[in-house]
Amino acid sequence: MAGRNQSAVTEFILLGLTGDAILQGVLSVTFLGIYVVTLMGNLSIIVLIRVSSKLYTPMYFFLSHLAAVDIGYSSCVTPVMLGNLLADLQAIPLAGCIAQLCSVVTFGTTECFLLAAMAYDRYMAVCCPLLYSGKMSNKVCTLLVVASYIGGCVNAWTFTSCLLNINFCGPNQINHFFCDFAPLLKLSCSDILVIKIIPSVSSGSIIAVTVLVIVISYICIVLTILRMNSREGRHRAFSTCTSHLTAVTLYYGTITFIYVFPKSSYSINQNKVVSVIYTILIPMLNPLIYSLRNKDVKEALRKAIDRERFS
């Protein structure tokens, strides 16, 4: 079957979050508001980093790409979900369904690698300050970002190639608000014993490697902070890491639940709730997490507002 998917199904029907008409109306307004905040928050972060010379550092370079990934992450899911809430049942072509899953996995995996790169950046800043400018040069940062996007594309190819090698010849209703991998497999009429394992191994390996980088980085950071004599120095070093740790905890907790744990360990409704968190809520929360707890970002935002006010 490789490369010759003879599927009889040409489109899928997304059942969405709920069938209750009143709840659909409430959710559509809520998620539209969240999407607008997501776009405005992440675009503001990107623009602010571009126009403020004080934010021309590796940490904010990675943050600008994280914001761009969050925009893409939310945009490949939220508009389809809003259409489903407004139209009751949303039809999506087979090719569009696979493309949506590919986009979700690409942005999701890229975010994992970017979070690991940001942890390494914090390690270099706190533990090796004298070597920081050399080790985290523009070339190194660019290579880390490019590698993050390539890693996202490779993992997405794993999911996509698995879907292209199975048949869909029966029911075409997906009990989800977007084309996620596990609900799609339930509609397959092919042997999926191996296929359902491959993406879990791929995603699990990426999560394990990136988490290992993050954990080792923060162990070294904590040990370095504890050796500092100055209380102010310890506080300043720790404050630069809290935003990143918060984002890491939220994101890795949800994607591990979805893509690593056995699918039999949770229900489809639990899957939907957790999927809402990592595809819709976290992209909205990230700019808030990084701006509200970051003095540099708040100061740059204040100066940008003052320039606009007096221009």
N, C-alpha and C positions, 0 to 999 in steps of 0.2 A: 504493500500500500504506500510505501514511501514516495512522496511527491505526487501521488495520484489519489487524492481524497475523493471518493465517489459518493459523498454524502447526499442523501435524498432531501435533507433539510436545507432550505435556502435562507431562512430567517428564524430568529428567536423572539419570543415574547417575554419581556421582563415584567415579573409580577410586582416588583417594587417593595416598598417597606410595609405597606398596609393596604387593605381594601376598604377601610372605613373612609367615607367621603369627607366627613367633618375633619378627621385627623389628617387627611391628605391636604386639605386647605391650610390647616395650621402649619403643617410641616413644610409645605411649599413656600409660605411666607418666611418661615424661620430659616430654611436653608438658602433661600435667595438672599436674605440679609447676611448670613454667614459668608456666602460666596462673594458678595460685594465687599465685605470687610476683609476677606482674604486677599482679593485683588488689590484693594487700596493699601492694605498694610504691607504686603510684600513688594508692591511697586514703589511705595514710599521708601522702604529700606534700600532698594536697588538705587533709586535716584539719589537718596541722601548720601550713600556711600560714594557715588560717582561725583557728586558736586562738593563734598567736604574733604579738603586736603588732610584733615586730621584723621580721617578714616582710611587713608591709603596704606593699610597694613595687611599682612597675610590673613589675619583673623577675619577682617571685614571683607576681604576678597572672597574667602570661602563662604561667608555669610550671604553675600550678594548672589552667589550661585545657588546656595540653599534656598533663598527666596524665589529665584527663578524656577527651580525644581518644584517648589511648593505650588507655584502658580500653575505649572503644567499638570502636576498631580491632581489638583482640585478641578482643573478645567476639563480633564478627560473623563471625569465622573459626574460632577455636580450638574452640568447642563442636561445630561441624559436623565439623571434622576429627577430633576425638576420637570422635564417633559413627561416623565412617567407619572408623576404626582398630578399633573394637570390634565393628562390625556387618559388617565385610568390604566390603560395597558399600552406599553411602548414596544413597537416592533423594531428590531434591529437586524440588518442583514448578517449572514454568517461571517462574511469578510470584515464587516464593521465590528462585530463582536470580538473577533480575534485581534483586530487592530486596537480595540479599546483595552483588552487584557494586556497586549504587548506594551502599550503606553503606560499603563498602571505599573507594570513590573519594571519597566525601564526607569521611570521616575522614582519608584520606591527603592530600587536597588542603588541608584545613584545617590539617593539621600543617605543610605547606609554608609557608602564609601566617603561621602562628604563629611558626615559626622565623625568618622574615624580620622580623616585628615585634620579636622578641627581639633580633635583630641591630641593628635601628634603635634600640632602647632602650639597648643597650650603647654604641652610637655617641654618643647624647645624653649618657649618663652620663660617658663618658670624655672626649669632645671638647668638650662644651658644658655643663660642670657647673653654671655659674651660671644657665643657662636651663632646666636639667633639670626642675625642679618645675613650671614653667609649660608647657613643651612636652609633658611626659608627665603631664598631669593625669589625673584619674579619667575624665573625659569622653573624652579622646583615647584612653586605653587601652581603654575600653569600645567605642569606635568601631572601633578596630583589630581587636578580638576579634570583634565582630559582622561586620565585613567579611570576616574569615577564614572564618567559618562560611558566609556567603553565597557566597564564592568556592568553597568546597567543594561546596555544593549546586548551583551553576551548572555546574561541571565534571562532577559526577555526572549531571546532566540531559543533558549531551552524550553520555555513554556510554549512558545509558538510552534516549534517543530513537533512537540508532543501532540498538540491539537490538530496539526495538519496530517497526522498519521493515524487518526481515529475517525470512525464513521458516526454520523448523527442521522438516524433513520427512524426515529420514533417520536415521542413527545418533544415539543419545542418550547415549553414554558420554563423559564429560568426563575427559580424562587429566590430572587435577589434583586438589588437595584442597579447592578452593573454586571458585566460579563466576567465574573470571577471564575477561577480555575475549578475549584471543587464542585460548585453547582453545575458547571458545564460537563464535567466528567459523569455526573449522575444521569445525563441525558444520552450518553454514548451507548451504542450497541456493539462496540468493539471490545476486545480483551484489553482492559486497562490496568492489569495487575502490576506491570512494570512501569507503565506510563505515569501512573499516579505517584510513584516513588521518586522518579528522576527529578522533577521540579522541587520536591521536598528536600532531596539531598543537595541540589544546587543552591537553593535558598538557605538551607541550614548551614552549609559550608561558608557561605558569604557572611551570614549572621555570626557564626562562630569566629571567623577570622577578624571581622571588624570589631566585634565585642572584645576579643583578646587584645587588639591594639588599644582600644579605649581603656580597658581595665589596667593593662600594664602602664599606660601613660599616666593614669590617675593614681596608681600606687606610687609611682615615682614622684608625682606632683605632691601627694600628701606627705611623703617622707621628706621631701625638700622643704615644704612649708613648716613641718614640725621642727626642723633644724634651724629655722630662722629665729634670730634673737628679738627682732622688732615685732611687737604686736601689730603695729600699723602695716608692716610689710606682709605679715601673715594674712591680715584681713584683706589687703589689696590683691594679693596673689589668689586667695580663695574666691574673692568676689568675681574675678575674671572667668572662673570656671563654673559657677553655680548655674548660669543660664544654659550653658551647654549640657551640663549634667541633667538638668530638668528636661530638656528636649530629648536627650538620649533615652532617659527612663520612660517617657511617654511613648516614644516611637518604637523602641525595641520591644517593649512590653506587649504592644498590640500586634506587631507583625510576627512575633514569635508565636503568639497564640494562634494566628491564622495559618501560617505557612510551615510551621515546624511540628506542632502538636498533632497527634493523630486526629483525623476528621471525625472519628467516632466518639471523641471525648467531649464534643460540644454540639449543640443543636444549630439548625440553620438560623434561628432567630438570634442566638448569641453571635453567630458569624456576622449577621447584618449589623448588630449594634457595634461590635468591635471594628468592622469595616468602616462604619460612619466615623468612628474616632480617628482612624489613621488616614483616611482619604479626604475627609472634610473638615474635622475639627482641628487636628494637629497643624495643617497648613495655615489655618487662621491663627492658632495660638503661637506659633513660632515667632512671628514678628513682634508680638506682644511680649513674649518671654525675653527676647533679646533686647528690646528697647526699654521696657519698664525697669529692668534690673541692670542697665548699662549706662553709666554716667557719660561716656563718650558719645553714644548715640543720642541721648537726651540733650546733651549740650549742642551737638551738631544740628539737631532738630530745632532747638530754640534759636540758634543763630540763623538758620534758614528761614524761620518764621519772621524773625526781626528784619531780615533783608527784604522779604516780601512786603512787610508792613510799611517800611520806610522808603521803598523804591518808588 
